[in-house]
């Protein structure tokens, strides 16, 4: 349904969905839509509410607008750079999400990491500057930051797909959150690939500096593209 509607409305754009049998070559156009119809499949199966529908629009490798809808909570987040970030619950008129205070580098931070990433990096849970916060969908992880229920979403192990991050990244940028990696000040979207082989950080202003101070393992390169700090 999402692919059909977007194809009808934007016939000249490339539309890529996680559920496609064959993913289209996204390098032939500047505008690419990235869709994850159910982000958090295991959460959906367990019916715990921690899943979302996510759509992101990438223009010339930059996420410019995104939508994250949490059906169980009837809440929609949407926005992008130059548009702000907005929230609508139960189809009520949207309200703009307020700005967040800077995360000071000496602070103890509420960090969201996925289950597999926590398993691959068990040392994080013992870190004195980290309080782990758990939730499902990546879109809802970023929503927790927007709602001031967490400070930073971190993925250290790489290998997230572009449809996992395009919508949430655009929404985060709309509220002037930090979006980047442990090495770069932006999050590169190489549309010739569907996988991002890099660490990913989205959080309050100052989250990049905080993460590089406490979560960067010496000698390990987490991403090789983007703009260096």
Secondary structure, 3 states (H helix, E strand, C coil): CHHHHHHHHCCCCEEEECCCCCCCCHHHCCEEEEEEEEECHHHHHHCCCCCEEEEEEEECCEEEEEEEEEHHHCEEEEEECCCEEEEEECCCCCEECCCCCCCCCCCCEEEECCHHHHHHCHHHHHCCCEEEECCCCHHHHHHHHHCCCCCEEEECCCCEEHHHHHHHHHHHHHCCCEEECCCECCCCCCCCCCEECCCEEEECCCHHHHHHHHCCCCCCCCCCCCCEC
